[in-house]
Amino acid sequence: MPTETIASVVANGVVAAPAPISTVADTAGLHAEHPDRALLLSGDESGERVAIHCEATSFDAATADLRGVAALRIRGSRVLTSQRLILSFWPTEPAEPALSRLLAFIGNRPLVGYYLDFTVGLLDRLVQPMVGMALPNQRIEVSSLYYGRKAKAPGKYAVDLRLDSILRALDLPPRAGDDAYASALASAMVYLRLEPPQP
């Protein structure tokens, strides 16, 4: 399993508390009518991908507390750093407003990331009770793309799947930090190097 440092702080905060849910019937109605559910189920025709990375209190997606998420869009051969979303989550504040912003940002676009099962697993724990479903987005794990390329090379040797090692091996710039945004940007660069768009 790839490992890397999870930083503790990112920018931006969350806002007003969601309305309380009092009954099972209310919850079912929320799931059916929740606007974020429609976004996740809509067909995406933009051709964009979203690089995403989470920061949390541990590497166990079943128990970790989410502390931050960074996401940025990939369009064609460009990483749209001007179109990025950086959110913080704190135990004393409701998560739903920030999650709604995140779901609106990613829609049904494919997700690109490093250690993506952890990121999606962590988000699913929060998203599923809110909209009644887990994230349906296609997942593109950059360490798997890299491993697939190295496995085709002649000779048998161990493949270093640490994100910083992958960046060095592909002659890409190093991460500018160990926060969620730096990791999301690095994942986007690795993706474009390994899966360049077709002309």
MOUR-V238880 format. One record per residue. N is the residue number from 0. RES is the residue in one letter. PHI is phi in degrees with one decimal (none if undefined). D_FIRST is the distance of its C-alpha to the first C-alpha in Angstrom with 2 decimals. Layout:
BEGIN
n:N res:RES phi:PHI d_first:D_FIRST
n:N res:RES phi:PHI d_first:D_FIRST
END
This chain:
BEGIN
n:0 res:M phi:none d_first:0.00
n:1 res:P phi:-63.7 d_first:3.82
n:2 res:T phi:-129.0 d_first:6.39
n:3 res:E phi:-161.0 d_first:10.04
n:4 res:T phi:-72.4 d_first:13.32
n:5 res:I phi:-104.2 d_first:14.80
n:6 res:A phi:-76.5 d_first:18.54
n:7 res:S phi:-105.6 d_first:21.19
n:8 res:V phi:-137.1 d_first:23.91
n:9 res:V phi:-132.8 d_first:24.67
n:10 res:A phi:-83.4 d_first:28.04
n:11 res:N phi:70.0 d_first:30.16
n:12 res:G phi:-131.1 d_first:30.73
n:13 res:V phi:-105.3 d_first:31.48
n:14 res:V phi:-121.2 d_first:35.01
n:15 res:A phi:-51.6 d_first:37.30
n:16 res:A phi:-70.5 d_first:36.41
n:17 res:P phi:-73.9 d_first:36.24
n:18 res:A phi:-65.7 d_first:39.13
n:19 res:P phi:-66.6 d_first:38.82
n:20 res:I phi:-111.3 d_first:38.17
n:21 res:S phi:-103.5 d_first:40.63
n:22 res:T phi:-137.8 d_first:40.54
n:23 res:V phi:-61.3 d_first:38.52
n:24 res:A phi:-62.0 d_first:40.86
n:25 res:D phi:-59.6 d_first:40.20
n:26 res:T phi:-63.2 d_first:36.44
n:27 res:A phi:-62.3 d_first:36.93
n:28 res:G phi:-63.8 d_first:39.22
n:29 res:L phi:-61.0 d_first:36.75
n:30 res:H phi:-62.6 d_first:34.10
n:31 res:A phi:-68.5 d_first:36.70
n:32 res:E phi:-102.6 d_first:38.13
n:33 res:H phi:-60.6 d_first:35.23
n:34 res:P phi:-62.4 d_first:35.35
n:35 res:D phi:-68.1 d_first:31.59
n:36 res:R phi:-63.0 d_first:31.29
n:37 res:A phi:-62.2 d_first:33.63
n:38 res:L phi:-61.7 d_first:31.62
n:39 res:L phi:-68.1 d_first:28.44
n:40 res:L phi:-93.4 d_first:30.51
n:41 res:S phi:-72.5 d_first:32.58
n:42 res:G phi:-76.9 d_first:32.27
n:43 res:D phi:-97.6 d_first:31.03
n:44 res:E phi:-114.1 d_first:33.19
n:45 res:S phi:-75.7 d_first:32.29
n:46 res:G phi:76.5 d_first:29.79
n:47 res:E phi:-81.0 d_first:27.67
n:48 res:R phi:-120.0 d_first:23.94
n:49 res:V phi:-125.9 d_first:22.42
n:50 res:A phi:-81.7 d_first:19.58
n:51 res:I phi:-143.3 d_first:18.17
n:52 res:H phi:-151.7 d_first:15.99
n:53 res:C phi:-111.0 d_first:16.24
n:54 res:E phi:-112.9 d_first:16.72
n:55 res:A phi:-149.2 d_first:16.66
n:56 res:T phi:-80.3 d_first:17.50
n:57 res:S phi:-159.0 d_first:14.13
n:58 res:F phi:-97.4 d_first:10.58
n:59 res:D phi:-97.8 d_first:12.04
n:60 res:A phi:-62.4 d_first:13.43
n:61 res:A phi:-77.3 d_first:16.08
n:62 res:T phi:-127.9 d_first:17.66
n:63 res:A phi:-66.2 d_first:16.86
n:64 res:D phi:-94.0 d_first:19.88
n:65 res:L phi:-71.6 d_first:19.77
n:66 res:R phi:-114.9 d_first:21.33
n:67 res:G phi:-165.2 d_first:21.29
n:68 res:V phi:-137.5 d_first:20.63
n:69 res:A phi:-125.4 d_first:21.43
n:70 res:A phi:-142.5 d_first:22.24
n:71 res:L phi:-146.7 d_first:24.26
n:72 res:R phi:-88.5 d_first:25.79
n:73 res:I phi:-117.7 d_first:25.65
n:74 res:R phi:-125.6 d_first:28.96
n:75 res:G phi:60.9 d_first:29.59
n:76 res:S phi:-98.7 d_first:28.61
n:77 res:R phi:-116.8 d_first:28.78
n:78 res:V phi:-94.1 d_first:26.48
n:79 res:L phi:-86.3 d_first:28.87
n:80 res:T phi:-65.1 d_first:28.20
n:81 res:S phi:-76.2 d_first:31.48
n:82 res:Q phi:-109.6 d_first:30.17
n:83 res:R phi:-127.3 d_first:27.37
n:84 res:L phi:-132.4 d_first:26.78
n:85 res:I phi:-127.2 d_first:25.54
n:86 res:L phi:-126.9 d_first:25.82
n:87 res:S phi:-112.3 d_first:25.66
n:88 res:F phi:-128.4 d_first:25.47
n:89 res:W phi:-129.2 d_first:27.21
n:90 res:P phi:-59.8 d_first:27.82
n:91 res:T phi:-87.7 d_first:31.57
n:92 res:E phi:-123.4 d_first:31.69
n:93 res:P phi:-66.8 d_first:31.26
n:94 res:A phi:-86.6 d_first:28.17
n:95 res:E phi:-59.3 d_first:29.98
n:96 res:P phi:-58.9 d_first:31.83
n:97 res:A phi:-68.9 d_first:28.78
n:98 res:L phi:-64.0 d_first:26.86
n:99 res:S phi:-62.0 d_first:29.94
n:100 res:R phi:-62.6 d_first:29.89
n:101 res:L phi:-65.7 d_first:26.27
n:102 res:L phi:-64.6 d_first:27.04
n:103 res:A phi:-65.1 d_first:30.20
n:104 res:F phi:-72.8 d_first:28.34
n:105 res:I phi:-88.7 d_first:25.73
n:106 res:G phi:52.7 d_first:28.03
n:107 res:N phi:-106.7 d_first:26.83
n:108 res:R phi:-69.3 d_first:25.37
n:109 res:P phi:-60.0 d_first:22.10
n:110 res:L phi:-101.5 d_first:19.16
n:111 res:V phi:-115.4 d_first:17.19
n:112 res:G phi:-173.8 d_first:14.13
n:113 res:Y phi:-109.8 d_first:10.81
n:114 res:Y phi:58.9 d_first:8.11
n:115 res:L phi:-68.6 d_first:11.29
n:116 res:D phi:-60.1 d_first:10.69
n:117 res:F phi:-66.8 d_first:10.55
n:118 res:T phi:-59.4 d_first:13.61
n:119 res:V phi:-69.1 d_first:15.50
n:120 res:G phi:-61.4 d_first:14.92
n:121 res:L phi:-66.4 d_first:16.26
n:122 res:L phi:-67.2 d_first:19.11
n:123 res:D phi:-58.9 d_first:19.98
n:124 res:R phi:-58.1 d_first:20.76
n:125 res:L phi:-94.6 d_first:23.37
n:126 res:V phi:-75.6 d_first:24.56
n:127 res:Q phi:-60.4 d_first:25.25
n:128 res:P phi:-64.9 d_first:27.87
n:129 res:M phi:-79.1 d_first:29.41
n:130 res:V phi:-116.3 d_first:29.97
n:131 res:G phi:84.1 d_first:29.47
n:132 res:M phi:-159.3 d_first:26.56
n:133 res:A phi:-79.7 d_first:22.88
n:134 res:L phi:-63.9 d_first:22.11
n:135 res:P phi:-89.4 d_first:23.21
n:136 res:N phi:-61.4 d_first:22.05
n:137 res:Q phi:-59.5 d_first:20.50
n:138 res:R phi:-114.7 d_first:16.90
n:139 res:I phi:-125.0 d_first:16.03
n:140 res:E phi:-89.4 d_first:12.42
n:141 res:V phi:-70.2 d_first:13.11
n:142 res:S phi:-68.0 d_first:10.06
n:143 res:S phi:-69.1 d_first:11.19
n:144 res:L phi:-60.1 d_first:14.69
n:145 res:Y phi:-65.6 d_first:14.06
n:146 res:Y phi:-61.1 d_first:12.48
n:147 res:G phi:-59.9 d_first:15.48
n:148 res:R phi:-70.2 d_first:17.84
n:149 res:K phi:-67.6 d_first:16.72
n:150 res:A phi:-66.0 d_first:16.75
n:151 res:K phi:-80.8 d_first:20.37
n:152 res:A phi:-73.1 d_first:21.41
n:153 res:P phi:-64.3 d_first:23.51
n:154 res:G phi:93.0 d_first:22.31
n:155 res:K phi:-117.2 d_first:19.31
n:156 res:Y phi:-158.3 d_first:16.93
n:157 res:A phi:-69.5 d_first:13.34
n:158 res:V phi:-107.5 d_first:11.90
n:159 res:D phi:-80.4 d_first:10.66
n:160 res:L phi:-101.1 d_first:8.38
n:161 res:R phi:-67.8 d_first:9.10
n:162 res:L phi:-58.6 d_first:11.52
n:163 res:D phi:-65.2 d_first:14.44
n:164 res:S phi:-67.9 d_first:14.11
n:165 res:I phi:-62.9 d_first:14.21
n:166 res:L phi:-59.2 d_first:17.22
n:167 res:R phi:-63.9 d_first:18.93
n:168 res:A phi:-63.9 d_first:18.55
n:169 res:L phi:-93.9 d_first:20.07
n:170 res:D phi:57.6 d_first:22.75
n:171 res:L phi:-104.3 d_first:22.07
n:172 res:P phi:-60.9 d_first:23.13
n:173 res:P phi:-68.1 d_first:20.79
n:174 res:R phi:-62.5 d_first:19.80
n:175 res:A phi:-85.9 d_first:22.87
n:176 res:G phi:168.1 d_first:21.05
n:177 res:D phi:-117.8 d_first:17.88
n:178 res:D phi:-88.6 d_first:19.17
n:179 res:A phi:-63.0 d_first:18.33
n:180 res:Y phi:-65.0 d_first:20.98
n:181 res:A phi:-61.1 d_first:19.92
n:182 res:S phi:-72.6 d_first:16.36
n:183 res:A phi:-64.2 d_first:17.97
n:184 res:L phi:-64.2 d_first:20.47
n:185 res:A phi:-61.8 d_first:18.06
n:186 res:S phi:-61.5 d_first:16.24
n:187 res:A phi:-63.0 d_first:19.79
n:188 res:M phi:-65.6 d_first:20.80
n:189 res:V phi:-61.8 d_first:17.97
n:190 res:Y phi:-58.2 d_first:18.86
n:191 res:L phi:-67.8 d_first:22.52
n:192 res:R phi:-71.5 d_first:22.10
n:193 res:L phi:-89.4 d_first:20.25
n:194 res:E phi:-129.9 d_first:22.17
n:195 res:P phi:-62.5 d_first:25.50
n:196 res:P phi:-65.2 d_first:27.96
n:197 res:Q phi:-75.3 d_first:30.69
n:198 res:P phi:-66.8 d_first:34.10
END
